[in-house]
Amino acid sequence: MAAGRIPLVLLACGSFNPITNQHMRLFELARDHMHSTGNYQVVKGIVSPVSDGYGKQGLVSAEHRNAMAKLALQTSDWITIDEWESDQPDWTETVVTMRHHHGCILKQYQQSTGPSPQLKLLCGADFLEGFRVPGMWRPEDLEELAGAYGLVCVSRGGLQPERAAHESDALWRHRRNVFLVREWVHNEASATEVRRALRRGLSAKYLLPDDVIDYIGRHALYTDASESKNQGTPLRPLAKQYQPGGTGGSLA
């Protein structure tokens, strides 16, 4: 590692339903950007799929989503999948997942003579849009996320993260811990569009790794029947937020 640089781990939380080339591209863009600051050296990337308890329509089982992520990441020498979040029986707030991984990092490096890596959340601009929805995040969770950890946010499609970052007082207060990355080569292919193509029997080649496409075919994933799963069910973050004594939280 370059002398004087801060080691950094990037953590991406989400459905990964399925993981796409664009998901993996976010990691590469973020790593390049953080290296270009001259202050950081990215040492690891982590993909953390949500649990089945998230309740999103069309969400296939964590077993399949984890398997597809493992296949997709075979070609990466620095990005791995972690199944802790997906193994939880209920949906887990992003801040809780961050705490877990930060604890794992501290434990792993406690015998090391060098500095422990920092942990930052890697996300797309659509994630920051959730900060603008009233009641979507508890203020203390957003404060902890931005202040204790930090974010690396990559622009996606027509969404730009600058305005969402500007409109959030917490992100503004911790703006030196929030890194906005511009993606100049736009790729509009979302997991939603990929699932739509698969349901209609259309090609998803070059949108997904070939091994993932083969896996989807073998297990007959992303059909009309699978897309109706959880239909009409409120997302667990929203349901949990409004329960008496609920913890609130964010959309993964």
C-alpha positions as semicolon CSV with decimal commas, in nm:
position;residue;x (nm);y (nm);z (nm)
1;M;0,000;0,000;0,000
2;A;0,123;0,349;-0,084
3;A;0,284;0,521;0,213
4;G;0,064;0,757;0,406
5;R;-0,263;0,638;0,257
6;I;-0,563;0,536;0,466
7;P;-0,678;0,177;0,402
8;L;-1,044;0,168;0,303
9;V;-1,317;-0,095;0,274
10;L;-1,619;-0,026;0,052
11;L;-1,948;-0,187;0,153
12;A;-2,250;-0,202;-0,080
13;C;-2,590;-0,302;0,062
14;G;-2,885;-0,382;-0,162
15;S;-3,112;-0,642;-0,314
16;F;-2,873;-0,757;-0,589
17;N;-3,172;-0,915;-0,757
18;P;-2,980;-1,015;-0,963
19;I;-2,631;-0,873;-0,935
20;T;-2,545;-0,698;-1,262
21;N;-2,231;-0,581;-1,438
22;Q;-2,333;-0,230;-1,337
23;H;-2,330;-0,323;-0,968
24;M;-1,972;-0,440;-0,999
25;R;-1,881;-0,139;-1,209
26;L;-1,975;0,087;-0,917
27;F;-1,696;-0,068;-0,713
28;E;-1,438;-0,003;-0,983
29;L;-1,548;0,358;-1,027
30;A;-1,543;0,418;-0,653
31;R;-1,200;0,263;-0,610
32;D;-1,052;0,476;-0,889
33;H;-1,203;0,789;-0,739
34;M;-1,084;0,721;-0,386
35;H;-0,734;0,644;-0,510
36;S;-0,736;0,970;-0,709
37;T;-0,782;1,169;-0,386
38;G;-0,431;1,070;-0,287
39;N;-0,553;0,993;0,065
40;Y;-0,701;0,642;0,044
41;Q;-0,604;0,292;-0,065
42;V;-0,903;0,062;-0,119
43;V;-0,816;-0,279;0,023
44;K;-1,149;-0,459;-0,006
45;G;-1,501;-0,439;-0,144
46;I;-1,799;-0,616;0,012
47;V;-2,135;-0,700;-0,146
48;S;-2,402;-0,742;0,124
49;P;-2,739;-0,864;-0,011
50;V;-3,049;-0,792;0,195
51;S;-3,237;-1,070;0,371
52;D;-3,557;-1,221;0,239
53;G;-3,733;-1,022;0,510
54;Y;-3,691;-0,706;0,305
55;G;-4,021;-0,788;0,136
56;K;-3,956;-0,624;-0,201
57;Q;-4,178;-0,739;-0,486
58;G;-4,003;-0,991;-0,709
59;L;-3,721;-1,057;-0,461
60;V;-3,592;-1,409;-0,515
61;S;-3,447;-1,599;-0,221
62;A;-3,119;-1,496;-0,065
63;E;-2,988;-1,842;-0,147
64;H;-3,013;-1,764;-0,519
65;R;-2,900;-1,402;-0,491
66;N;-2,592;-1,503;-0,292
67;A;-2,508;-1,780;-0,537
68;M;-2,533;-1,541;-0,833
69;A;-2,314;-1,284;-0,656
70;K;-2,048;-1,546;-0,590
71;L;-2,046;-1,642;-0,955
72;A;-2,027;-1,280;-1,067
73;L;-1,739;-1,198;-0,835
74;Q;-1,520;-1,491;-0,940
75;T;-1,329;-1,254;-1,167
76;S;-1,256;-0,997;-0,895
77;D;-0,950;-1,018;-0,674
78;W;-1,075;-0,761;-0,423
79;I;-1,458;-0,772;-0,406
80;T;-1,627;-1,045;-0,200
81;I;-1,979;-1,129;-0,087
82;D;-2,073;-1,139;0,278
83;E;-2,385;-1,333;0,379
84;W;-2,430;-1,197;0,732
85;E;-2,705;-0,951;0,637
86;S;-2,888;-1,194;0,409
87;D;-2,883;-1,459;0,684
88;Q;-3,079;-1,238;0,925
89;P;-3,443;-1,340;0,975
90;D;-3,560;-0,979;0,943
91;W;-3,453;-0,681;0,738
92;T;-3,152;-0,505;0,890
93;E;-3,102;-0,129;0,893
94;T;-2,806;-0,015;0,688
95;V;-2,644;0,141;0,995
96;V;-2,669;-0,190;1,182
97;T;-2,499;-0,367;0,892
98;M;-2,227;-0,101;0,890
99;R;-2,168;-0,151;1,264
100;H;-2,136;-0,526;1,215
101;H;-1,876;-0,496;0,940
102;H;-1,685;-0,225;1,122
103;G;-1,662;-0,458;1,422
104;C;-1,535;-0,739;1,199
105;I;-1,268;-0,508;1,053
106;L;-1,149;-0,399;1,397
107;K;-1,130;-0,761;1,513
108;Q;-0,942;-0,868;1,201
109;Y;-0,682;-0,595;1,231
110;Q;-0,644;-0,580;1,609
111;Q;-0,312;-0,765;1,595
112;S;-0,186;-0,561;1,302
113;T;0,082;-0,297;1,346
114;G;-0,073;-0,079;1,076
115;P;-0,392;0,126;1,092
116;S;-0,729;-0,047;1,073
117;P;-0,915;0,029;0,749
118;Q;-1,195;0,279;0,744
119;L;-1,537;0,159;0,625
120;K;-1,757;0,358;0,388
121;L;-2,091;0,280;0,231
122;L;-2,084;0,251;-0,147
123;C;-2,411;0,344;-0,312
124;G;-2,573;0,479;-0,626
125;A;-2,745;0,815;-0,658
126;D;-3,084;0,644;-0,618
127;F;-2,983;0,552;-0,261
128;L;-2,928;0,917;-0,173
129;E;-3,273;1,001;-0,308
130;G;-3,414;0,808;-0,011
131;F;-3,264;1,067;0,223
132;R;-3,504;1,323;0,077
133;V;-3,815;1,120;0,163
134;P;-3,964;1,243;0,492
135;G;-3,952;0,978;0,762
136;M;-3,749;0,731;0,556
137;W;-3,442;0,766;0,778
138;R;-3,413;0,828;1,147
139;P;-3,199;1,142;1,191
140;E;-2,963;0,966;1,431
141;D;-2,905;0,681;1,184
142;L;-2,821;0,918;0,901
143;E;-2,595;1,116;1,134
144;E;-2,409;0,799;1,231
145;L;-2,383;0,677;0,873
146;A;-2,238;1,004;0,744
147;G;-2,036;1,097;1,050
148;A;-1,892;0,771;1,180
149;Y;-1,847;0,596;0,845
150;G;-1,906;0,806;0,535
151;L;-2,039;0,744;0,185
152;V;-1,905;0,703;-0,165
153;C;-2,193;0,774;-0,402
154;V;-2,178;0,715;-0,778
155;S;-2,412;0,894;-1,018
156;R;-2,649;0,655;-1,198
157;G;-2,852;0,729;-1,508
158;G;-3,028;1,064;-1,492
159;L;-2,998;1,085;-1,114
160;Q;-2,723;1,305;-0,978
161;P;-2,627;1,284;-0,612
162;E;-2,524;1,648;-0,572
163;R;-2,871;1,784;-0,500
164;A;-2,963;1,510;-0,253
165;A;-2,635;1,567;-0,073
166;H;-2,696;1,942;-0,072
167;E;-3,048;1,912;0,069
168;S;-2,950;1,685;0,360
169;D;-2,823;1,877;0,662
170;A;-2,647;1,566;0,794
171;L;-2,464;1,506;0,466
172;W;-2,371;1,873;0,449
173;R;-2,232;1,870;0,803
174;H;-2,018;1,568;0,716
175;R;-1,950;1,670;0,355
176;R;-1,579;1,595;0,389
177;N;-1,681;1,235;0,457
178;V;-1,914;1,215;0,156
179;F;-1,753;1,145;-0,182
180;L;-1,954;1,202;-0,499
181;V;-1,833;1,013;-0,805
182;R;-1,939;1,108;-1,157
183;E;-1,996;0,819;-1,397
184;W;-1,921;0,958;-1,740
185;V;-1,998;0,637;-1,930
186;H;-2,368;0,603;-1,856
187;N;-2,529;0,263;-1,825
188;E;-2,905;0,275;-1,775
189;A;-2,946;-0,100;-1,721
190;S;-3,099;-0,154;-1,378
191;A;-3,174;-0,487;-1,213
192;T;-3,543;-0,406;-1,265
193;E;-3,495;-0,377;-1,641
194;V;-3,286;-0,693;-1,644
195;R;-3,564;-0,886;-1,469
196;R;-3,817;-0,750;-1,717
197;A;-3,607;-0,869;-2,009
198;L;-3,564;-1,213;-1,853
199;R;-3,939;-1,249;-1,788
200;R;-4,005;-1,172;-2,153
201;G;-3,751;-1,422;-2,278
202;L;-3,516;-1,151;-2,406
203;S;-3,139;-1,161;-2,396
204;A;-2,953;-1,029;-2,092
205;K;-2,610;-1,097;-2,236
206;Y;-2,353;-0,827;-2,154
207;L;-2,584;-0,698;-1,881
208;L;-2,504;-0,992;-1,652
209;P;-2,200;-1,218;-1,633
210;D;-2,249;-1,530;-1,844
211;D;-2,227;-1,757;-1,538
212;V;-2,512;-1,563;-1,377
213;I;-2,724;-1,592;-1,691
214;D;-2,662;-1,967;-1,695
215;Y;-2,756;-1,993;-1,327
216;I;-3,081;-1,805;-1,383
217;G;-3,169;-2,039;-1,669
218;R;-3,091;-2,355;-1,472
219;H;-3,307;-2,246;-1,179
220;A;-3,585;-2,085;-1,386
221;L;-3,558;-1,754;-1,198
222;Y;-3,732;-1,427;-1,286
223;T;-4,063;-1,542;-1,425
224;D;-4,409;-1,387;-1,406
225;A;-4,468;-1,598;-1,094
226;S;-4,150;-1,482;-0,919
227;E;-4,225;-1,117;-0,997
228;S;-4,557;-1,142;-0,815
229;K;-4,385;-1,253;-0,493
230;N;-4,446;-1,003;-0,211
231;Q;-4,689;-0,813;-0,430
232;G;-4,894;-0,576;-0,217
233;T;-4,668;-0,628;0,084
234;P;-4,518;-0,308;0,228
235;L;-4,142;-0,295;0,230
236;R;-4,013;-0,408;0,566
237;P;-3,829;-0,079;0,634
238;L;-4,156;0,113;0,608
239;A;-4,356;-0,143;0,805
240;K;-4,090;-0,156;1,075
241;Q;-4,068;0,219;1,092
242;Y;-4,431;0,266;1,183
243;Q;-4,458;-0,014;1,438
244;P;-4,495;0,108;1,796
245;G;-4,143;0,122;1,930
246;G;-4,008;0,037;1,586
247;T;-3,651;0,117;1,503
248;G;-3,715;0,297;1,177
249;G;-3,436;0,294;0,930
250;S;-3,340;0,317;0,569
251;L;-3,414;0,148;0,244
252;A;-3,134;-0,088;0,145
